[in-house]
């Protein structure tokens, strides 16, 4: 990575079937066309290889995000731009109970 280039990471989050992986691949293709090195990582692969012992409690989800961030930091230092597509729990998209009728 040239000294003038800034490192960046792109995260796509959403519900299952929302198109995160599709959009990630399109963005990766465009960045590669612009001669940037990219690394795609899907949330399923993270759960399978990096965080397989974790459950889905808030503490475990936070630890999973922390691990992904650590990988992203190392990847960015290696002149590669990480692109992530991660599932968000349905709870993250639901309104607080105070807004429910």
N, C-alpha and C positions, 0 to 999 in steps of 0.2 A: 504494500500500500504506500503510495507516495505521501510525503510529509504533508502535502496540502489536502489530502483526502481525509475525511472524517469517517470514523467507524460508526456503524449503525446496526441496529437489530430491528427486525420487523416481526411483530406478533399479531396474529389473527386469532381472535377468540370468538366463540359463539356456540350455539346449541348444535347437537348432532344433525348432520344433513344440511347445514346452513351454507356450505360452499367454501369453507375455510381452506381445505386442501386444494381445491380447484383454483382459487384465487392465489394461493401461495405458489403453485406451479407457474401460473401466468406471470406473476411478479418476478419469480426467479428467472424465467426465460428472458424477460425484458432486461433484467440486471446483467445477465450473462451476455446478452447481445451488446450491452454497453461495456463489455470486457471487465466486469466485476466478478470476483469469486463469491459464490454463495453456497450455503449449506442449508438444505431443507431438513427439518426435523418435525415429525408429526407427534402429537400427544400420545397416540397409541404406542409408538416406538419408545417414547420416554417411559411410559408406564411399564412396558415390557422389559426394558434393558437398564434403566437408570433408577427407577423407583418401584420395582416390582413388589417390595415388601410393604409398601405403604397402602393404607386404606383411603377412605374419602372423608375422614373427619376434617374439620377446619385446620387443625394442627398439621395433619398429613398433607393436605392440599397446599398449605403455606410452605412446608418443607420441600414439596415437589417443585414449586415455583422458585424457591431459593436455589435448588440444584440446577434447574434450567438456566437461571441467571448466571450462575457460576460457569457453566459450560459456554454460555453466550459471551461472557467476558473474555474467556480464554480464546474462543474462536475469533472474536473481533481483533484481539492482539495479533493473531496469525494472518491478518489481512484478508479474512473471509467475513462475509456479511451473513449472519444467521437469519433465517426466516423460519418462524414457528407457527404451527397451526394447532391450537390447544382448545380442548373442550371446556366450556364454562358450565358449571352446574346450573340447573334450572333455577335453583334458589337465587343465584346472582341476578337473574332477570325478573324475578317476581317483586311486585311492589311490597313495601313494608306493610305489616298487618294493620297499621294505623290508617292506611289508605283503602283497605278493603271495605266493602259495604256489607 
